[in-house]
Amino acid sequence: MIRTLILFFLAILFFSCKKKKEVLVSPVVSSITEAVFAPGHIEADEQFTLTAMSDGYVRDILVSEGDTVKSGQLLLVQDNATAAVQQKTAAENLEIAETQASAGSAILQQLYAQLDAANAKLENDRKQLDVMERLYLTSSVAGIDVDNARLAYSNSLGNTKVIQQNIAATRLTLQQSVINSRGQQETAAINNGYYTIKSPGNYTVYSLLKKKGELVRKGEAVAVLGKSGSMKMVLSVDETSITKIRVGQQVLVGLNTEKEITHTGSVSKIYPVFDVAAQAYIVEAVFDNTVPGLINGTLLQSNIIVAKKEQVTLIPRNCLGADGKVWIRRSGITDTATVITGIISTEWVEIIAGLKQTDKVIKQF
């Protein structure tokens, strides 16, 4: 019984193998193109995302998607009540500090008055000392009188210097107060400015990501802007193919919105860092000609032409085994041959060495 089953299965295997059709094909000499498949999307040139600089509710949106905006143009306003109060307070403090630091301030006027009085007393004590010294020469006064006059003059001189130093220190303190107040006022103005989001240049608004009345947190995206009227392709290339990509290589593109049309372009930029989010290397390309009606974000499929050769030996791709060998019939004998391959496309394989033009390659179906 076991022998019968074995013979039955061998018979099935024999007849199934007999059903395989073997076709002999000869190597051909022709051109071959190698392309790297790269999916991607359309993106505006110089596209970037504007983010909020502070927390606050959206009070007003002054533009619409598709609008062309100029540098410094106001796009979005957040509620800034607290920041406005802080800016006003800082401005008033600066005004007070500048008034106190001016030459006519009450603080400095009081010190100047003290200095005038001290100078008057110093001059009086100097004259008194001169009189005492002259009288002492005529023995009209005692030596102690001269010493007392000299001490009074010395005290007046010291008092005058102290007041002068006090004036200098007070002026420095008032100037520092002005500097600090001005810094606080400028900081408050900057903080208040964070509640108004402006365009950093001449761009088109491609997307508004927040609505009026919505709470926006610091760092959240609020709008997407890009260069007006200029689109590029952003392509994803896998790790095994990125080393083949060069700037200037031709790109054949099919947009998902019009798959029946093939556009041409060229590689314009290769990013040297692996994009973890996309799990691919990012490559940019530009169209050779203006494509009307391009929409930002449109998905596409592309092939980057990385190599092209003329007049090379080719065999069908399904003739090449996974081990790099082919079955051939040479002089009536069927055998395997190890070949050296070059460009491998979806249909053809370039044979650099290992086959003769007279060899017949076995193609199995």
DAKAZI-V933425 format. One record per residue. PSI is psi as a letter, one per 40 degrees, with the letter a starting at -180 (none if undefined). Layout:
BEGIN
psi->PSI
psi->PSI
END
This chain:
BEGIN
psi->d
psi->d
psi->d
psi->d
psi->d
psi->d
psi->d
psi->d
psi->d
psi->d
psi->d
psi->d
psi->d
psi->d
psi->d
psi->d
psi->d
psi->d
psi->e
psi->h
psi->h
psi->h
psi->h
psi->h
psi->i
psi->i
psi->i
psi->i
psi->h
psi->a
psi->i
psi->i
psi->h
psi->h
psi->i
psi->h
psi->h
psi->h
psi->i
psi->a
psi->i
psi->h
psi->i
psi->i
psi->i
psi->f
psi->i
psi->i
psi->h
psi->h
psi->i
psi->i
psi->e
psi->i
psi->i
psi->i
psi->i
psi->h
psi->d
psi->i
psi->h
psi->e
psi->i
psi->i
psi->h
psi->e
psi->i
psi->h
psi->i
psi->i
psi->h
psi->e
psi->h
psi->h
psi->d
psi->i
psi->h
psi->i
psi->h
psi->f
psi->d
psi->d
psi->d
psi->d
psi->d
psi->d
psi->d
psi->d
psi->d
psi->d
psi->d
psi->d
psi->d
psi->d
psi->d
psi->d
psi->d
psi->d
psi->d
psi->d
psi->e
psi->i
psi->d
psi->e
psi->i
psi->d
psi->d
psi->d
psi->d
psi->d
psi->d
psi->d
psi->d
psi->d
psi->d
psi->d
psi->d
psi->d
psi->d
psi->d
psi->d
psi->d
psi->d
psi->d
psi->d
psi->d
psi->d
psi->d
psi->d
psi->d
psi->d
psi->d
psi->d
psi->d
psi->d
psi->d
psi->d
psi->e
psi->f
psi->d
psi->i
psi->i
psi->d
psi->d
psi->d
psi->d
psi->d
psi->d
psi->d
psi->d
psi->d
psi->d
psi->d
psi->d
psi->d
psi->d
psi->d
psi->d
psi->d
psi->d
psi->d
psi->d
psi->d
psi->d
psi->d
psi->d
psi->d
psi->d
psi->d
psi->d
psi->d
psi->d
psi->d
psi->d
psi->d
psi->d
psi->d
psi->d
psi->d
psi->d
psi->d
psi->d
psi->d
psi->d
psi->d
psi->d
psi->d
psi->d
psi->d
psi->d
psi->d
psi->d
psi->d
psi->e
psi->e
psi->h
psi->h
psi->i
psi->h
psi->e
psi->a
psi->h
psi->i
psi->h
psi->h
psi->d
psi->h
psi->h
psi->e
psi->i
psi->i
psi->h
psi->e
psi->i
psi->h
psi->h
psi->i
psi->h
psi->e
psi->i
psi->h
psi->d
psi->i
psi->h
psi->i
psi->i
psi->h
psi->h
psi->e
psi->h
psi->i
psi->i
psi->h
psi->h
psi->i
psi->h
psi->h
psi->i
psi->d
psi->e
psi->e
psi->d
psi->e
psi->e
psi->h
psi->i
psi->h
psi->e
psi->i
psi->i
psi->h
psi->h
psi->h
psi->h
psi->i
psi->d
psi->e
psi->g
psi->e
psi->e
psi->h
psi->h
psi->i
psi->i
psi->a
psi->i
psi->h
psi->d
psi->i
psi->h
psi->h
psi->e
psi->h
psi->h
psi->h
psi->d
psi->d
psi->e
psi->f
psi->i
psi->i
psi->h
psi->h
psi->i
psi->i
psi->i
psi->i
psi->d
psi->i
psi->h
psi->h
psi->i
psi->e
psi->h
psi->h
psi->h
psi->e
psi->h
psi->i
psi->i
psi->h
psi->i
psi->h
psi->h
psi->h
psi->e
psi->i
psi->h
psi->i
psi->i
psi->g
psi->i
psi->h
psi->i
psi->i
psi->i
psi->d
psi->e
psi->e
psi->h
psi->i
psi->d
psi->e
psi->e
psi->i
psi->i
psi->h
psi->i
psi->h
psi->h
psi->f
psi->e
psi->h
psi->h
psi->i
psi->i
psi->h
psi->h
psi->i
psi->h
psi->i
psi->b
psi->h
psi->h
psi->a
psi->d
psi->d
psi->i
psi->h
psi->h
psi->h
psi->d
psi->i
psi->e
psi->i
psi->i
psi->d
psi->e
psi->i
psi->h
psi->h
psi->h
psi->h
psi->i
psi->none
END
